[in-house]
Amino acid sequence: MRKRTEPVALEHERCAAAGSSSSGSAAAALDADCRLKQNLRLTGTGPAEPRCAADAGMKRALGRRKGLWLRLRKILLCVLGLYIAIPFLIKLCPGIQAKLIFLNFVRVPYFIDLKKPQDQGLNHTCNYYLQPEEDVTVGVWHTVPAVWWKNAQGKDQMWYEDALASSHPIILYLHGNAGTRGGDHRVELYKVLSSLGYHVVTFDYRGWGDSVGTPSERGMTYDALHVFDWIKARSGDNAVYIWGHSLGTGVATNLVRRLCERETPPDALILESPFTNIREEAKSHPFSVIYRYFPGFDWFFLDPITSSGIKFANDENVKHISCPLLILHAEDDPVVPFQLGRKLYSIAAPARSFRDFKVQFVPFHSDLGYRHKYIYKSPELPRILRPQQGPASSPDPSMCSDLV
């Protein structure tokens, strides 16, 4: 028994010795390999380090791209959320839409003193303040014909009021939204009309410029009516024309319809860059482009205008107006599309109320570049306006001497 087990034990010992020797040699080989790799890393000649740096750079670049995309996605989501929220905000607060129509809070040019029209080059202009209603005051400018500019120097309000009774025709100018009666293009028009022999009376509606009150269509119309009556009380038999521009055309047709209904129509109505009604104008306005195809556009954007009591229905008013009508519109008008002015003319021309009066539409080619507010630059304007006033008036020397 002992003979058989001894060889087995010896075999085990030899295997253990061999195993220990082989494990020792393996450990030695592993240590040598580690030292070789370390030496390669220190000398920078090994291929492992560049691959690791490239991988790290790619990871950083991917991380930056991912962060940029996340930020961009957040911005897009915010813009989309705002785009969707605005219609609901306007629907819930119709007053916002009213402010966007009137834009009376936009005062351009800034920092001008409306009490001093001479600062705008109107040396023959007087500033008044009238009170259409209690707690409402409107600022008025009265520019006399240019031939009187010397006589007008240093004169008071009474002199200007007396001047309205002269033989020169009078234009009551109703400006559009935004800005004041001192707007640059408006001042240039006053100068042109004054040079043609007209008195020009203009004012800021309640809530515009230095006028006191809260804007509304009814209030704007009543302000215009009050100023018209104020003029007629001082002008005697002189011709009085109503000139409305842009949103002012809505005020002008409201006013003239009311004057015709009470049988005191003006001598003519001039509409510059008019629209048909405020709903069609709002739908055609450049600001509405991004929402024009938004589901429920009318319900979100147009119905709040009507619910605010804003209509400016020129297309309906012209059916009740009985005086000569002149429409001026530039083909390149970016604010009130030319086709709306043409459409208003097509409604007015066959109206029964105009059967005894002339209705004229004067387009201005887009090559002229008059756009929305530069028709005053047209050299044809004196010829166009002359039929409205008959033969051109010349200054009355006796009246000039009376007013000195």
Secondary structure, DSSP 4 states (H G I P E B T S, - for coil): -HHHHHHHHHHHHHHHHHHHHHHHHHHHHHHHHHHHHHHHHHHT--SHHHHHHHHHHHHHHHHHHHHHHHHHHHHHHHHHHHHHHHHHHHHH-HHHHHHHHH-TT--SSTT--TT-GGGGT-TTEEEEEEEEETTEEEEEEEE--GGGTTTTTT--HHHHHHHTTSSS-EEEEE--SSS-TT-HHHHHHHHHHHHTT-EEEEEPPTTSTT-BS---HHHHHHHHHHHHHHHHHHHTT--EEEEEETHHHHHHHHHHHHHHHTT---SEEEEES--S-HHHHHHHSGGGGGGTTSTTHIIIIIHHHHHTT----HHHHGGG--S-EEEEEETT-SSS-HHHHHHHHHHHTT-GGGTTS-EEEEEE-GGG--TTT-GGG-TTHHHHHHHHHSSPP---HHHHHHH-
